[in-house]
Amino acid sequence: MSDSEQEPKTAPASGPPPEADTVIRSSSSLSPGKEVTWLSSIPTPGQTLAGRYMIFEQLGQGGMGVVLAAYDTRLDRRIALKLLRSQEDASDSAGDGEARLVREAQAMARLNHLHVVAVYDAGPLEDGSLFIAMEYVEGQTLRKWRDEQPRTWRQVLAAYLAAGRGLAAAHAAGLIHRDFKPDNVLVGKDGRVRVTDFGLARTNPGPTNAEQVPASLSSDTWDSALTVPGTLMGTPKYMAPELMRGEAAGVRSDLYAFCVSLYEALYGQLPFPASSMAEYSRARREGRLLPPPTSSDVPPWLARTVLQGLHVDPLQRPSSMEALLMALANDPEEKRRAQRMTGTLTSVGLLLAALAIWGWGRQHAQEPTCSQVSRRLDGIWDEAVKVRVRQSLLGTNLPYAAATAERVTTALQGYAERWVKQSQALCQAEQTAQNSRLAALRESCLERRRSRLHATTELLARGADPELLEKAAQAAQSLPPLEDCEDDKALTAAVPPPEDPGIRAQVEALQKKEDRVEALLVSGKYKEGLAAAEPLLHEVEPVGDAPLTAHLLFLTGRLRHDTGDYKGAEAALRQALAESARGKDRVLMSRSLSYLLIVTGVRQKRLQEATPLAPIVEAVAEATEDDVALALALHHLSVLHQEMGQYPEAWEKATRALALREKALGPEHPDVASSLQHLSHIAWWMGKYPLALEMAERSLALKKKVLGPEHPEVAKALKPAAAALRDLGRYEEARERFAQVLALQEKVLGPEHPDVASALSNLSGVLTDLGRFEEAVQYSERALALKEKLLGKDHPDLASTLNNLGNALSEMGRHREAMERHAHALSLQEKARGPQHPLVALALTLLGTDLMNLGRYEEARQKLERALAIQEKAYGKDHPDLSYVLMAQGELLLAQRRPIEALPVLERALKLSPEGGILAEVQFPLARAIWEARRGERPRAVTLATAARMHWQQVGQGSKQDLISQWLAAHPSP
């Protein structure tokens, strides 16, 4: 449970995300008529199960279970109810089977995706069977959809791409399907494709015993899922070779099954010779694929992609579903068709524009020869400008100025050299009469890049500016890519200059002014940029050039957003969207939509408006065929999902954005570092602290390399890494990181800055973890005094420091003083964030613990119950952060001498606790509860207490170590 300085975990502002639509399903992937022998009787219409599900009718049944149409009387909706065996194999106890089912259903319930059948609930029934309540879909299986009428390969591919996105979302949530096939995919009457029947899904599934693989398979098992003892789990003809060998299932085995299914749907046959099941299995093991039928109209590029997914070696298949789906969606003919249509519609305009641009180029008869093209950068990037830029940056006298100056000049020098090289090549092509419309567009592109370079160097060279120094490296590295000027596709896709020479001249002059506004935006000079943009609008609008107007409106929206004027930003972005549509600038449409999503949904918390916008944002971005625009859209969609508490969806979007940015911008671009840091935040929210640490470390290393070790962005990147280390119980490493943050921020920002106060507060928290309570109090009091001075005594940011101070005081036995600090923090949080925010739950937990320590048990119980209710609503019932309040509830019950009641609460806390300090915190009270409540399990109690003592010994927490040692001495192992 991290304090607010460590990016506090927040609940959705408008409650939990809406539930998936519930519609009636008319057919099932289970075959009606198969006898289910393990049920004493099939539930009849009108019967109620689990106290809330009224049965309507049976939809289907099979060896694994039976599917029923039902009605959820509690939530007033139709559902599908699947009943399953409680024991999957002879080695499983009923309790193990139930626990596994519930865990998997809970994982699925967190997977809220357009192309996955939603799971709502799971648990045991009175007769020992288990149930899963899920979305009710009216439609048919993907196999029946394929067979009911002839389908083109494009229709088949589109359906499988949708199913693949659902499978990819499951993988992002840590789930492996293990039985993907067309029978486990539904096509609703609304046309939406949904993956279902995750009955064999596992989180991190382990290997199968190879000796249990059956030597032969009957015809009955060839097409059905194998779940009986001694067999694999899955459908044999879709299973990857490694699964038949008894190896562990994973992403690539699901990918293999997907490709078998897609091959079968495209060609009407299986991908391996299948005169007998033995021959099919042997061919699959040996990788002997059938060549696609010569009569098929499926294009070769698609066949190659599918066959790659069927490689016998898993490592030779695509690395993920996302990678496979990107390859399957990369239809070259579709792109050529779109280009031809665009070319047909605009050929006359482009030709006129090219001639106009060409005429403009011919007017410059006095331009330097090809060998002297570099002179066009005189006054833009020459030795004199380079010296001025360095002097301006070094003149700030900030610790990281020298490193930043070196990186900025290197980046600008490289950009200028590439610009000269391209311009010389274009000049030589002109002299050999190789001119064309593309050459004219290339010259225009290079001229725009020269203008942006000029605006940037002019800004950086104007004098010492500490505010500018922080963003200088990013500004130099974010110049528009020169590669686009060599890319024929990018050139023809871009909006051409105006045809009219007079309007074109006006546009070119105004573009230079817009370039200065954009340079101010990228350099972090938001107020100055806005002051330049607003009067420029009055010059731009009368010209009537929609792309020019749209671009300036977009910049204005960005600047208003960065100055905190979210309503103004929304208005400008909506205007930019309309103008970019009028000017047929698809990339700018996409970028405007992406920022509009953030401004409405995240900044203004209007989630209900932003949610329907999300699929449009992604669709428009994909239509641009621009990787940078698509990456921006996916990144912003991920931020929206995170805001709504939909962390698996946020992770899936963010990982796609990262891959696109690495591909399009290079592995060392600042946006790549931002994506990595965002992924670290998502992983931390999900309680996946090792993964959060990995992503934070990658972001930190990249920022150090790109920006220098003393840049303020490095301090920001240190924080998530330190937070993850703290939650992993690696307190000394976390303390070192937080100390680095404090030293760096004091050096760069000075001793009186809000970020310095936050660093002091973070350091106090981890010092408490280490048992250094006096130091923790000193740091907290320094942080509190600084925050009160800078922010005022009623600012909500004081709450985290008050909590840290209260924790240290509580550990010192000063419980009444601790209670006062925690009560103050609670009042600040409730006033600023409302009564249902998770940070309110944190304050309630701490306050409840204080009340318990003061013997005020009833008040403590009320505070802790309210805290748990808030967190379960915000995070669900399986988030690691719940372990803190559950531990406090268990301690309260032990203090009241109610160990039998404390036991299940503390067992739940232990189950949710990640490795680290909280695990040791839970182990000791659980040991005490077991000792008192279960005499037969006292050896386990001693083991738990010993493990907790070992942890506190390793981290140097002497007081807790001594306390446990005393208990162990008084409670020896039987």
SVG drawing of the C-alpha trace seen along z (x, -y; Angstrom):
<svg xmlns="http://www.w3.org/2000/svg" viewBox="-41 -39 72 85">
<polyline fill="none" stroke="black" stroke-width="0.4" points="0.0,0.0 1.9,-3.0 1.3,-6.6 0.1,-9.3 3.6,-10.5 4.0,-7.2 1.2,-7.8 -1.8,-6.9 -4.1,-4.2 -7.5,-5.8 -10.9,-4.4 -12.9,-5.2 -14.4,-8.7 -17.9,-7.6 -18.0,-4.1 -17.0,-0.8 -17.0,-0.3 -20.3,0.6 -21.1,4.3 -21.1,6.0 -24.4,6.1 -26.5,9.1 -28.3,10.8 -29.9,14.2 -27.8,16.9 -29.6,19.3 -26.9,21.9 -24.1,23.3 -20.6,24.7 -21.8,27.8 -23.7,30.4 -27.3,31.0 -28.1,34.7 -24.8,35.8 -25.5,37.3 -24.0,35.6 -23.6,38.5 -22.0,36.5 -25.0,34.4 -27.7,36.0 -30.3,34.1 -30.4,31.3 -31.9,28.2 -35.4,27.6 -37.1,24.4 -38.1,22.2 -35.5,23.8 -33.2,21.3 -29.5,22.0 -27.0,20.3 -29.9,18.3 -30.2,15.9 -30.1,17.6 -33.5,18.7 -33.3,21.4 -35.1,20.8 -34.0,23.7 -31.1,25.9 -28.9,24.7 -26.5,27.6 -24.4,30.2 -21.2,32.2 -18.6,34.1 -17.3,31.0 -20.6,29.5 -24.0,28.2 -25.0,24.7 -28.3,23.2 -30.3,20.0 -30.9,18.3 -32.0,15.0 -30.0,13.2 -32.7,12.0 -30.3,9.9 -29.0,7.8 -32.1,8.1 -30.4,9.5 -30.3,12.6 -27.2,14.8 -25.7,18.1 -25.0,20.5 -22.4,23.1 -22.2,26.1 -19.0,28.0 -17.5,30.9 -16.0,29.9 -13.1,32.4 -11.0,32.2 -8.9,35.3 -8.5,37.9 -5.8,36.0 -7.9,32.9 -9.9,32.5 -13.3,30.8 -11.8,27.8 -8.9,27.6 -11.2,27.7 -13.5,25.1 -10.6,22.8 -9.1,23.2 -12.4,22.5 -13.1,19.4 -9.6,18.0 -9.9,18.5 -13.4,17.0 -12.2,14.0 -9.4,13.5 -11.9,13.7 -14.3,11.3 -11.5,8.7 -11.1,9.2 -13.6,6.7 -13.0,6.9 -15.2,6.3 -14.3,9.7 -14.4,11.9 -17.6,13.3 -17.9,11.5 -17.8,13.6 -19.8,12.3 -19.6,14.8 -18.5,18.3 -18.8,20.7 -20.0,24.1 -23.6,25.4 -25.3,27.6 -24.7,30.9 -20.9,30.3 -20.9,29.0 -19.5,25.6 -21.0,22.8 -19.8,19.9 -22.3,17.1 -21.5,15.3 -22.8,13.0 -25.7,14.3 -25.0,14.0 -27.6,14.6 -25.9,16.0 -23.9,19.1 -20.4,20.5 -17.8,19.3 -17.8,22.7 -21.5,22.6 -21.2,19.0 -18.5,20.1 -20.5,23.1 -24.0,21.5 -23.1,19.8 -20.0,19.1 -17.7,16.6 -14.9,14.7 -11.4,15.0 -11.7,11.4 -14.8,12.1 -13.2,15.1 -10.1,13.1 -12.0,10.2 -13.9,12.6 -10.7,14.3 -8.9,10.9 -11.7,10.0 -11.4,13.3 -7.6,12.9 -8.0,9.5 -10.0,11.2 -7.4,13.9 -4.6,11.3 -6.5,9.4 -6.7,12.7 -3.0,13.1 -2.4,9.6 -4.4,10.5 -2.1,13.5 -4.6,16.1 -3.9,19.0 -7.0,20.4 -5.6,23.9 -8.6,24.9 -9.0,22.2 -11.1,23.5 -14.1,22.2 -16.5,23.9 -15.3,21.8 -15.9,18.5 -19.4,17.0 -20.7,14.6 -23.6,12.6 -26.5,11.5 -25.0,8.0 -22.0,9.3 -19.6,9.0 -17.2,11.9 -16.5,13.1 -14.1,15.8 -15.7,18.0 -15.3,21.3 -12.2,20.5 -13.0,23.7 -9.4,24.9 -7.8,21.6 -5.0,21.3 -2.9,18.5 0.7,19.4 -0.1,23.1 2.5,25.6 3.7,28.5 1.7,31.7 3.2,35.0 4.4,36.3 3.7,39.9 0.0,39.0 -0.3,38.3 -2.4,41.0 -0.9,43.2 -4.0,43.1 -7.2,41.1 -10.6,42.3 -12.8,40.6 -15.0,39.3 -12.1,37.4 -10.6,36.1 -13.0,33.2 -13.8,32.7 -11.9,31.2 -10.0,33.8 -10.4,33.5 -10.5,37.1 -7.7,38.5 -4.7,39.6 -5.3,37.3 -4.3,33.8 -6.5,30.8 -7.6,29.4 -8.9,30.5 -6.4,32.8 -6.6,31.6 -6.0,28.0 -3.3,28.7 0.3,27.5 3.0,30.3 4.7,29.2 1.4,29.8 1.2,33.3 4.7,33.9 3.6,32.8 5.2,29.4 3.6,26.3 0.9,24.4 1.6,20.7 0.9,17.8 2.5,19.6 0.5,22.8 -2.7,20.7 -1.4,18.9 -0.8,22.3 -4.4,23.4 -5.6,20.1 -3.7,20.6 -4.9,24.2 -8.5,22.9 -7.8,20.0 -6.2,22.4 -9.2,24.7 -11.6,21.8 -9.7,20.3 -9.1,23.6 -11.8,26.0 -9.3,28.5 -6.8,29.1 -3.2,28.1 -1.7,31.6 -2.4,34.9 -5.3,36.5 -6.2,39.8 -5.9,41.1 -5.5,39.5 -2.1,41.2 -0.9,39.7 -2.2,36.3 -0.3,36.4 2.9,37.6 2.7,34.9 2.1,32.3 5.1,33.5 7.3,33.4 6.0,30.1 4.8,31.6 2.2,29.0 -0.2,29.4 0.3,26.8 -2.8,24.5 -5.1,25.7 -4.1,24.2 -7.8,23.3 -7.9,21.1 -8.1,17.3 -6.4,16.7 -3.4,14.5 0.1,15.8 1.0,13.1 -1.8,14.4 -0.9,18.0 2.7,17.3 1.6,15.6 -0.7,18.4 1.9,21.1 4.5,19.2 2.1,19.7 2.0,23.4 5.8,23.9 6.6,27.0 9.2,25.0 7.3,22.5 10.2,20.0 9.8,19.8 6.2,18.7 5.3,15.0 6.2,13.9 2.6,12.9 -1.0,12.6 -0.5,8.9 2.4,9.6 0.4,12.2 -2.6,9.9 -0.5,7.1 0.9,9.3 -2.6,10.7 -4.0,7.2 -1.2,6.0 -3.0,6.5 -0.8,5.0 -3.6,5.1 -6.0,3.2 -3.3,0.5 -2.7,0.3 -6.4,0.0 -6.8,-2.8 -3.8,-4.6 -5.2,-4.2 -8.6,-5.5 -6.9,-8.5 -4.8,-9.0 -7.8,-9.0 -9.8,-11.4 -6.9,-13.9 -4.7,-13.3 -5.8,-16.5 -5.3,-18.6 -2.0,-16.9 -0.8,-17.5 -1.7,-21.2 -0.1,-21.4 3.1,-19.7 3.3,-22.1 2.7,-25.1 5.4,-23.8 7.7,-23.1 7.2,-26.6 8.0,-28.0 11.2,-26.0 12.2,-27.3 11.8,-30.9 14.8,-30.4 17.3,-30.6 19.9,-32.1 19.8,-29.1 23.2,-27.4 24.3,-24.5 23.9,-21.0 27.3,-21.0 26.4,-24.1 22.9,-23.1 24.2,-23.3 24.2,-27.1 20.4,-27.0 21.0,-26.2 23.0,-29.4 21.5,-31.2 19.5,-28.1 22.2,-25.6 25.7,-26.8 28.7,-27.3 27.5,-30.6 24.0,-29.2 25.6,-26.1 27.7,-28.3 24.6,-30.4 22.6,-27.3 25.3,-25.9 25.9,-29.2 22.1,-29.5 21.9,-26.1 25.1,-26.3 24.1,-29.8 21.3,-28.3 24.1,-27.0 21.9,-24.0 23.7,-20.7 22.5,-18.9 23.1,-21.8 26.4,-20.5 24.9,-17.0 21.8,-18.5 23.8,-20.9 25.9,-18.0 22.9,-15.9 21.0,-18.8 23.8,-19.8 24.5,-16.2 20.8,-15.7 20.5,-18.9 23.8,-18.3 22.6,-14.8 19.3,-16.2 21.0,-19.0 23.4,-16.5 20.5,-14.3 18.6,-17.2 21.6,-18.3 22.1,-14.8 18.5,-14.5 18.5,-17.9 21.6,-17.2 20.1,-14.0 17.0,-15.8 19.0,-18.6 21.0,-16.0 17.8,-14.3 16.4,-17.6 19.6,-18.2 19.2,-14.9 15.6,-15.7 14.3,-13.0 11.7,-15.4 8.2,-14.4 5.2,-15.1 7.0,-13.1 10.1,-15.3 8.0,-18.4 6.4,-17.0 9.8,-15.9 11.1,-19.5 8.0,-20.8 8.5,-18.3 12.2,-19.2 11.3,-22.9 8.8,-22.3 11.5,-20.4 13.9,-23.2 11.3,-25.6 10.8,-23.5 14.5,-23.2 14.8,-27.0 12.0,-27.5 13.7,-25.1 17.2,-26.5 16.0,-30.1 14.2,-29.3 17.1,-27.4 19.6,-30.1 17.7,-33.1 19.3,-33.0 19.6,-31.2 16.2,-29.8 16.0,-27.1 12.4,-26.2 13.5,-25.6 16.5,-23.5 14.3,-20.8 12.6,-20.2 15.5,-21.0 16.6,-17.5 13.1,-16.3 12.5,-19.3 15.6,-18.4 14.7,-14.7 11.1,-15.4 11.7,-17.2 9.5,-15.8 11.1,-12.8 13.1,-13.4 12.5,-9.8 9.0,-10.8 10.5,-13.0 12.1,-9.9 8.9,-7.8 6.8,-7.9 3.8,-6.5 4.1,-9.1 4.5,-11.9 1.4,-11.0 -0.6,-10.4 0.2,-13.8 -2.1,-16.8 -0.7,-18.6 0.0,-22.4 -2.7,-24.7 -3.0,-24.9 -3.5,-28.7 0.0,-30.4 -1.3,-33.3 -2.9,-31.2 0.1,-28.9 2.4,-31.9 0.2,-33.0 0.1,-29.4 3.9,-29.1 4.4,-32.3 1.9,-31.3 3.3,-27.8 6.6,-29.3 4.7,-31.1 2.9,-27.9 6.3,-26.1 7.4,-28.6 4.2,-27.8 4.9,-24.1 8.5,-24.6 7.2,-26.4 4.8,-23.6 7.4,-20.9 9.9,-22.9 7.5,-23.3 6.8,-27.0 3.1,-26.6 1.9,-30.0 4.2,-31.7 3.0,-29.3 -0.6,-30.1 0.1,-33.8 1.5,-33.3 -1.2,-30.9 -4.3,-32.9 -3.5,-36.1 -2.2,-33.8 -5.6,-32.3 -7.0,-35.6 -4.4,-35.6 -4.9,-32.0 -8.7,-31.8 -9.3,-34.4 -6.9,-32.4 -9.5,-29.6 -6.9,-26.7 -8.5,-23.9 -5.3,-21.9 -3.5,-25.1 -6.3,-26.1 -6.8,-22.6 -3.1,-22.3 -3.1,-25.6 -6.3,-24.7 -4.7,-21.4 -1.7,-23.2 -3.9,-25.6 -5.8,-22.6 -2.6,-21.0 -1.3,-24.3 -4.6,-24.8 -4.4,-21.3 -0.9,-21.8 -1.8,-25.0 -4.7,-23.3 -7.5,-24.9 -9.3,-21.7 -12.6,-23.2 -10.7,-25.5 -8.6,-22.6 -11.8,-20.6 -13.3,-23.4 -10.1,-23.9 -9.7,-20.1 -13.3,-19.7 -12.7,-22.6 -9.4,-21.0 -11.3,-17.7 -13.8,-19.4 -11.3,-21.4 -8.9,-18.4 -11.9,-16.4 -12.7,-19.2 -9.1,-19.3 -8.9,-15.5 -5.9,-15.3 -6.4,-11.9 -3.4,-11.9 -4.4,-15.2 -7.9,-13.9 -6.5,-11.0 -4.3,-13.1 -7.1,-15.5 -9.4,-12.6 -6.7,-11.1 -6.2,-14.2 -9.9,-14.8 -10.3,-11.4 -7.8,-12.4 -9.2,-15.9 -12.8,-14.7 -12.3,-11.3 -9.2,-11.7 -8.8,-15.3 -12.5,-16.2 -13.5,-12.7 -16.4,-12.4 -15.9,-8.7 -19.3,-8.0 -18.7,-10.4 -15.2,-9.2 -16.0,-5.4 -18.0,-5.4 -15.3,-7.5 -12.7,-4.9 -13.4,-2.5 -13.7,-5.4 -10.3,-6.7 -8.6,-3.4 -10.4,-2.9 -9.5,-6.3 -5.9,-5.8 -5.6,-2.5 -7.0,-4.0 -4.2,-6.5 -1.6,-3.7 0.7,-6.0 2.5,-4.1 3.1,-7.2 -0.5,-8.3 -1.7,-4.8 0.8,-4.6 -0.5,-7.9 -4.1,-6.7 -3.3,-3.4 -1.3,-5.2 -4.2,-7.5 -6.7,-4.6 -4.5,-2.8 -4.5,-5.9 -8.3,-5.9 -8.6,-2.2 -6.3,-2.8 -8.4,-5.7 -11.4,-3.3 -9.6,-0.6 -9.5,1.7 -5.9,2.7 -5.6,5.7 -7.1,3.6 -4.7,0.7 -1.8,3.1 -2.8,4.5 -3.1,1.0 0.2,-0.2 2.2,2.7 1.0,2.2 1.9,-1.5 5.4,-0.7 6.0,1.7 4.9,-0.8 7.0,-3.6 10.1,-1.5 9.5,-0.6 8.6,-4.1 10.7,-6.4 13.6,-4.1 14.4,-2.4 15.9,-5.5 13.1,-8.1 11.7,-9.9 8.2,-8.6 9.5,-5.1 10.7,-5.9 7.3,-7.4 5.6,-4.2 7.8,-2.1 7.1,-4.3 3.3,-4.1 3.6,-0.3 5.3,-0.3 2.4,-2.3 -0.2,0.2 1.7,3.2 1.9,1.5 -1.8,0.9 -2.4,4.6 -0.2,5.5 2.4,7.1 5.4,5.5 8.2,7.4 6.9,6.5 6.4,2.9 10.1,2.8 11.3,4.3 9.4,1.6 10.5,-1.2 14.2,-0.1 14.0,0.0 12.5,-3.5 15.1,-4.8 18.0,-3.4 16.7,-4.9 16.1,-8.3 19.6,-8.4 21.1,-7.5 19.0,-10.0 18.8,-12.9 21.7,-12.5 21.9,-11.1 21.0,-14.4 18.0,-15.4 14.7,-16.1 13.0,-13.4 15.5,-10.8 14.2,-11.7 10.7,-11.1 11.7,-7.7 13.4,-6.8 10.1,-7.1 8.2,-4.2 11.2,-1.9 11.5,-2.8 7.8,-2.3 8.0,1.2 11.0,2.1 9.2,0.9 6.2,3.1 8.5,6.0 9.9,5.6 13.3,4.5 13.3,1.6 17.0,0.7 17.1,0.6 14.0,-1.5 15.5,-3.8 18.6,-4.3 16.4,-5.2 14.2,-7.6 17.4,-9.2 18.7,-9.6 15.4,-11.3 15.7,-13.7 19.3,-14.6 18.7,-15.1 15.6,-17.3 17.2,-19.4 20.2,-20.0 18.1,-20.8 15.0,-22.4 16.3,-23.9 15.4,-23.1 11.9,-24.6 9.9,-22.9 6.8,-20.7 8.7,-17.8 11.3,-18.0 8.6,-17.8 7.2,-14.7 10.7,-13.1 11.1,-13.8 7.7,-12.1 8.6,-9.0 11.8,-8.6 10.1,-8.9 7.8,-6.0 10.5,-3.6 12.5,-4.5 9.5,-3.4 9.6,-0.1 13.2,0.2 12.5,-0.5 14.3,-3.8 11.4,-5.6 13.1,-8.7 14.6,-9.5 11.2,-8.8 9.5,-11.3 12.1,-14.0 11.7,-13.6 7.9,-13.6 7.9,-16.7 10.3,-18.5 8.0,-17.4 4.9,-18.5 6.3,-22.0 7.4,-22.5 4.1,-21.5 2.2,-23.7 4.4,-26.6 4.1,-26.0 0.5,-24.6 -1.3,-25.7 -2.6,-23.7 -5.7,-22.4 -4.2,-21.1 -5.0,-17.3 -1.3,-16.6 -0.6,-17.0 -2.5,-13.7 0.2,-11.3 2.8,-13.0 0.4,-13.0 -0.1,-9.3 3.7,-8.6 4.2,-10.7 1.3,-8.8 2.8,-5.4 6.1,-6.3 4.5,-7.6 2.4,-4.5 5.4,-2.2 7.0,-4.2 3.9,-3.5 2.6,-7.1 -0.8,-5.9 -2.9,-9.0 -0.6,-11.3 -0.7,-8.9 -4.5,-8.9 -4.6,-12.7 -2.4,-12.7 -4.4,-9.9 -7.7,-11.5 -6.5,-14.8 -5.3,-12.9 -8.8,-11.3 -10.6,-14.6 -8.4,-16.1 -8.9,-13.1 -12.6,-12.9 -13.0,-16.6 -10.8,-16.5 -11.7,-13.1 -15.1,-12.1 -16.0,-9.3 -15.4,-6.4 -11.8,-7.0 -9.2,-4.3 -7.0,-6.8 -9.9,-7.4 -9.7,-3.6 -6.0,-3.9 -6.6,-6.6 -9.5,-4.6 -7.3,-1.5 -4.5,-3.5 -7.1,-5.2 -8.8,-1.9 -5.4,-0.5 -4.8,-3.4 -8.2,-3.0 -7.5,0.7 -4.2,-0.1 -6.1,-2.5 -8.6,0.2 -11.5,-1.4 -12.5,1.8 -16.0,1.0 -14.8,-2.3 -11.9,-0.4 -14.2,2.3 -16.4,-0.3 -13.5,-2.1 -11.9,1.1 -15.2,2.5 -15.8,-0.7 -12.2,-0.7 -12.6,2.9 -15.9,2.1 -14.3,-0.9 -11.3,1.1 -13.4,4.1 -15.6,1.7 -12.6,-0.1 -10.2,2.9 -12.3,6.0 -11.9,8.7 -8.5,10.1 -6.2,7.1 -3.0,7.3 -3.7,4.0 -6.7,5.6 -4.2,7.6 -3.4,4.5 -7.0,3.9 -7.6,7.6 -4.5,7.9 -5.7,5.0 -9.1,6.7 -7.4,9.9 -5.3,8.1 -8.4,6.5 -10.1,9.9 -7.0,11.2 -7.0,8.3 -10.6,9.1 -9.5,12.8 -11.5,14.1 -8.9,16.2 -11.4,18.5 -13.0,15.5 -9.6,14.0 -8.3,17.1 -10.3,16.9 -9.7,13.2 -5.9,13.6 -5.8,16.6 -7.4,14.4 -4.9,11.7 -2.0,14.2 -3.4,15.4 -3.6,11.9 -0.2,10.8 2.6,10.3 6.2,11.2 7.6,8.5 7.0,6.7 3.2,7.2 3.6,10.9 5.7,10.9 3.2,8.5 0.4,11.1 2.4,14.2 2.9,13.3 -0.8,12.6 -1.8,15.6 0.6,17.7 -0.9,16.5 -4.5,17.2 -3.6,20.7 -1.8,21.4 -5.0,20.4 -7.6,21.8 -6.1,25.0 -4.0,27.0 -3.3,29.6 -1.7,27.0 0.7,25.4 3.8,26.5 2.5,24.4 2.1,21.5 5.8,21.8 6.8,22.0 5.0,18.8 6.3,16.9 9.8,18.1 9.5,16.9 8.3,13.5 11.2,13.2 13.7,14.1 12.3,11.3 12.6,8.7 16.0,9.9 17.1,9.5 15.7,6.0 17.1,4.9 13.8,4.3 14.9,5.0 11.7,4.2 9.5,6.6 12.2,9.2 12.5,9.1 8.7,9.2 8.4,12.4 11.5,14.0 9.8,13.5 6.6,15.1 8.5,18.1 10.4,18.6 7.0,18.8 5.5,21.0 7.9,23.7 7.1,26.1 5.2,29.2"/>
</svg>
